[in-house]
Amino acid sequence: MRRKIYVISWIAIALFLLAAVAYAGSEKEDTGEEGLVIGEVFWGLHDSYQQAHQKAAADYCEELGIEFIPMDGQMKPEVQAAAMEDLIARQVDGIICQAYDQATMEVSIAAAQDAGIPVISFVNVASDDAGYPTMMIEERQGSIAMGELVATKVIEFFPGTPILVASISDPAVGWAHDQRTQAFIQGVQNVAPDAEWVFNSGKSSREVAYSTAEDILQRHPDVNVVFGYNAENVLGALAAFEAAGRGMADNGAPISEIFAGVDGSVPEIVKIANPNSTFNATLALQPRANARKCVDMLLKIINGELDMHATDKNEAVVSFVVNGWEMSIDEIQSFLVEQWAIEIDLRAEIGM
């Protein structure tokens, strides 16, 4: 009899343990992706957009119970490669990366894939020799539209004046120079075919942009459109113009030139909302949407819904133009809250 009770007791214990395992499994399923570790190699965390993207990604991963490891690529291929090696050595569950030098990054992506770690690219689309999914930013049409808007406004505010465009842009960063700078010039020339692109130089550095703009003022003092292909470039250039007594507007009417940029960072938005600044338009990125979509795409691979080598399942977030001519301060402020998680009183910032 005792032996029978002993056997029944062990059966009960076994059933209890099986139920506990099943319950734990269901609990893990309920919490989504808890226990995963993913890393992200950023283009360069000196940049205001990159900082906002990092925060949005970290917040989203925290929501999902995922450990998030951000790595600063510092706009240096060797630093990005070392960051990828570090994440591979940590055996993370997946990696998001934005390449500064695509060829170098693709070597690292292949190494991660060989180690069984899926990688998705932010912005850069796989070359013919590589295979990985990409979460793209669709910027070309927005850049063209912004160029058309700026050209229309130059004609309105400076009738009969030739349009002379200077850009702060680094051709070595091919995707940005193409989708942003050259597309913006195309938009300007769609409206004003005789517009001249008189100057291009720079790198993604506010200090370099400042000195480059000083050069523009010396060589092309009559320039009336200045474009920077990201926040660092346009804000650095604007500071140089302001130091020279330029870059001003009178109740929304530019006095000598119009500035346009890309990113939609807080310092840009504050300038755009200010009717006394000649910085009037930016192609606004959406860090919250971009960060969340990157994480979601990587999770599709981890969960077996997307092949890590797929190149035909790329997705894109469309950027849009924020401008001070057609948007109210409240509309501009709502964008900052939603996408940049910034609570700011724009009226107070610009003294209204």
C-alpha positions in Angstrom: 0.0 0.0 0.0 2.8 2.3 1.0 4.6 1.6 -2.4 1.4 2.5 -4.2 1.0 5.8 -2.3 4.7 6.5 -3.0 4.3 6.0 -6.8 1.1 8.1 -6.8 3.0 10.9 -5.0 5.8 10.9 -7.6 3.2 11.0 -10.4 1.5 14.0 -8.7 4.9 15.8 -8.4 5.7 15.1 -12.0 2.4 16.4 -13.2 2.9 19.5 -11.0 6.3 20.1 -12.6 5.0 19.7 -16.1 2.2 22.2 -15.3 4.7 24.6 -13.9 6.9 24.4 -17.0 3.8 24.9 -19.3 2.8 27.9 -17.2 6.3 29.4 -17.4 6.2 28.9 -21.1 2.9 30.6 -21.4 4.1 33.5 -19.2 7.1 34.0 -21.5 4.8 34.0 -24.5 2.6 36.6 -22.7 5.6 39.0 -22.1 6.5 38.9 -25.8 10.2 39.0 -26.4 11.5 38.9 -22.8 15.0 37.6 -22.4 16.3 38.6 -25.8 19.4 40.7 -26.2 19.9 42.9 -29.3 22.5 45.4 -30.2 22.5 48.4 -32.5 25.6 49.9 -34.1 24.8 53.6 -34.7 26.2 55.8 -37.5 27.4 58.3 -34.9 25.9 59.3 -31.6 27.2 62.8 -31.8 24.2 63.5 -34.1 20.9 64.7 -32.6 18.8 62.3 -34.8 20.9 59.3 -33.8 20.5 60.2 -30.1 16.7 60.4 -30.5 16.7 57.1 -32.4 18.8 55.5 -29.7 16.4 56.6 -27.0 13.3 55.5 -28.9 14.9 52.1 -29.5 15.9 51.7 -25.9 12.4 52.7 -24.7 10.7 50.2 -27.1 13.0 47.4 -26.1 12.3 48.1 -22.5 8.5 47.8 -23.3 9.2 44.4 -24.8 11.5 43.1 -22.1 14.5 43.1 -24.4 18.0 44.0 -23.3 19.3 46.7 -25.7 23.0 47.4 -26.3 23.7 50.7 -28.2 27.1 51.1 -29.8 28.5 54.4 -31.1 30.0 54.0 -34.6 31.6 57.4 -34.4 31.4 57.7 -38.3 34.5 55.5 -38.4 34.4 52.1 -40.3 37.0 50.6 -37.9 35.0 51.6 -34.9 31.8 50.2 -36.4 33.6 47.0 -37.2 34.9 46.7 -33.6 31.4 47.3 -32.3 30.1 44.5 -34.5 32.9 42.1 -33.3 31.9 43.0 -29.7 28.3 42.2 -30.3 29.1 38.9 -32.1 31.4 37.9 -29.2 28.5 38.6 -26.7 26.4 36.3 -28.8 23.5 38.7 -28.9 20.2 37.5 -30.5 20.3 40.1 -33.3 21.9 43.3 -34.5 20.7 46.5 -36.1 23.3 48.6 -37.9 23.7 51.8 -40.0 26.9 51.6 -42.0 29.2 54.6 -42.4 31.2 52.6 -44.9 28.9 49.9 -46.4 31.6 47.6 -47.8 33.3 47.4 -44.4 30.0 46.8 -42.6 29.0 44.0 -45.0 32.1 42.1 -44.0 30.9 42.4 -40.4 27.3 41.5 -41.3 28.5 38.3 -43.0 30.6 37.4 -39.9 27.5 37.8 -37.7 25.3 35.7 -40.0 28.0 33.0 -40.1 27.7 33.0 -36.3 24.0 32.6 -36.6 23.2 36.1 -35.6 20.6 38.0 -37.8 21.4 41.5 -38.8 19.1 44.2 -40.3 20.4 47.4 -41.9 19.0 50.8 -41.2 19.1 52.9 -44.4 21.7 51.0 -46.4 20.4 48.5 -48.9 22.4 45.3 -49.5 24.8 45.3 -52.3 24.8 42.6 -55.0 27.4 40.6 -53.0 25.5 40.5 -49.7 22.1 39.5 -48.4 20.3 41.1 -45.5 17.0 43.0 -45.0 16.9 46.8 -44.7 14.6 49.2 -43.0 14.9 52.2 -45.4 14.1 55.9 -45.1 12.3 57.2 -48.1 13.7 60.6 -48.5 14.1 61.3 -52.2 10.5 62.5 -52.9 10.5 64.6 -49.8 13.8 66.2 -50.7 12.5 67.0 -54.1 9.3 68.5 -52.7 11.3 70.6 -50.3 13.5 71.9 -53.1 10.4 72.8 -55.1 8.9 74.6 -52.1 12.1 76.6 -51.4 12.6 77.6 -55.0 9.0 78.8 -55.1 9.6 80.9 -52.0 12.8 82.4 -53.3 10.9 83.5 -56.4 8.2 85.0 -54.2 10.5 86.8 -51.8 13.3 87.7 -54.2 11.6 88.2 -57.6 13.9 88.5 -60.5 17.0 87.3 -58.6 18.9 84.4 -59.9 18.8 81.4 -57.5 22.2 80.4 -56.3 22.4 77.2 -54.1 25.2 76.2 -51.8 25.1 72.8 -50.0 26.9 71.4 -47.0 27.1 67.7 -48.0 29.6 64.9 -48.1 29.5 63.0 -51.4 31.3 60.1 -49.7 28.1 59.3 -47.8 26.5 58.2 -51.0 22.9 57.5 -49.9 22.6 60.9 -48.1 24.2 62.9 -50.8 21.9 61.2 -53.4 18.6 61.1 -51.6 18.9 64.4 -49.8 21.3 66.8 -51.4 21.0 65.9 -55.1 17.2 65.4 -54.8 16.9 68.8 -53.2 18.8 70.4 -56.1 16.6 68.5 -58.5 13.5 70.0 -56.8 14.9 73.5 -57.0 15.7 73.1 -60.7 12.2 71.6 -61.3 10.8 75.0 -60.4 13.7 77.2 -61.6 15.7 75.4 -64.3 18.3 78.2 -64.4 19.1 77.9 -60.7 22.8 77.3 -60.2 24.4 74.9 -57.7 27.4 77.0 -57.0 29.1 75.2 -54.1 29.2 71.8 -52.3 31.5 70.7 -49.5 31.4 69.5 -45.9 31.2 66.6 -43.5 28.7 65.6 -40.8 30.3 68.0 -38.2 28.9 71.3 -36.9 32.4 72.8 -36.7 33.3 71.8 -40.3 30.0 73.1 -41.5 30.7 76.5 -39.8 34.0 76.9 -41.5 32.6 75.7 -44.8 29.8 78.3 -44.6 32.5 81.0 -43.9 34.1 79.9 -47.1 30.8 80.2 -48.9 30.3 83.7 -47.6 33.7 84.7 -49.0 33.4 82.9 -52.4 29.7 83.3 -53.1 28.3 86.2 -51.0 25.2 86.3 -53.3 24.0 82.8 -52.5 20.3 82.8 -51.5 19.7 79.1 -50.8 21.7 77.1 -48.3 21.1 73.4 -47.8 22.6 71.1 -45.1 22.1 67.4 -45.5 21.7 66.8 -41.8 21.1 68.8 -38.6 24.8 69.2 -37.8 25.5 70.7 -41.3 22.6 73.0 -41.6 22.9 74.3 -38.0 26.7 74.8 -38.3 26.2 76.7 -41.5 23.4 78.8 -40.1 25.5 79.8 -37.1 28.3 81.1 -39.5 25.8 83.2 -41.5 24.2 84.6 -38.3 27.7 85.5 -37.0 28.2 87.5 -40.3 24.9 89.3 -39.9 23.0 87.0 -42.3 20.4 84.2 -41.7 17.7 86.6 -40.6 14.0 87.0 -41.5 11.4 89.7 -40.9 8.1 88.1 -39.6 8.6 85.0 -41.8 10.1 86.9 -44.8 13.7 85.9 -45.4 16.0 89.0 -45.8 18.9 87.5 -47.9 18.6 83.7 -48.2 16.6 80.6 -47.2 18.1 77.7 -45.2 16.8 74.2 -45.5 18.0 71.0 -43.8 17.3 67.4 -43.0 16.6 65.6 -39.6 13.9 67.6 -37.8 15.9 67.9 -34.6 14.8 70.2 -31.8 17.3 73.0 -32.6 16.1 72.9 -36.2 12.5 73.0 -35.2 13.0 76.0 -32.9 14.6 77.9 -35.8 11.8 77.0 -38.2 9.1 78.1 -35.7 10.9 81.4 -35.2 9.6 84.1 -37.7 12.9 86.0 -37.4 15.0 83.1 -38.7 15.7 82.3 -42.3 15.8 78.6 -41.5 12.4 77.7 -42.9 12.2 74.0 -43.8 13.6 70.6 -42.9 13.0 67.1 -44.1 11.9 65.6 -40.8 13.0 62.1 -39.9 10.8 60.1 -37.5 13.1 58.6 -34.9 10.3 56.9 -33.0 8.8 55.3 -36.1 12.2 54.3 -37.5 13.5 52.8 -34.2 10.4 50.7 -33.6 10.2 49.4 -37.2 13.9 48.4 -37.1 13.3 46.4 -33.9 10.1 44.9 -35.3 11.9 43.8 -38.5 14.7 42.2 -36.5 12.2 40.3 -34.4 10.6 38.9 -37.5 13.9 37.2 -38.3 14.4 36.0 -34.7 10.9 34.6 -34.6 11.3 32.8 -38.0 8.9 35.1 -40.0 11.7 36.6 -42.2 14.8 35.1 -43.7 18.0 36.8 -42.4 19.4 36.9 -46.0 16.2 38.3 -47.6 16.6 41.4 -49.8 13.1 41.5 -51.3 11.3 42.3 -48.0 12.7 45.8 -47.3 10.4 48.3 -45.8 10.5 52.1 -45.6 9.4 55.0 -43.4 8.6 58.1 -45.4 10.1 61.4 -44.2 8.1 64.6 -44.6 8.7 68.4 -44.9 8.3 70.5 -41.8 8.2 74.2 -42.7 7.4 77.5 -41.1 5.3 78.8 -44.0 2.5 76.3 -44.0 2.5 74.7 -40.5 1.4 76.3 -37.3 3.5 76.3 -34.2 1.1 73.8 -32.6 1.4 71.4 -35.5 5.2 71.6 -35.4 5.2 71.1 -31.6 3.0 68.0 -31.9 5.5 66.5 -34.3 8.3 66.9 -31.7 6.2 65.3 -29.0 5.2 62.3 -31.1 8.4 61.5 -32.9 11.2 63.0 -30.8 9.6 62.5 -27.3 10.4 66.2 -26.6 8.1 68.2 -24.4 8.9 71.8 -25.3 7.1 75.1 -25.4 8.1 76.5 -28.8 6.5 79.8 -28.1 8.5 80.3 -25.0 11.7 79.1 -26.8 11.3 81.8 -29.4 10.0 84.5 -27.1 6.5 84.7 -28.4 
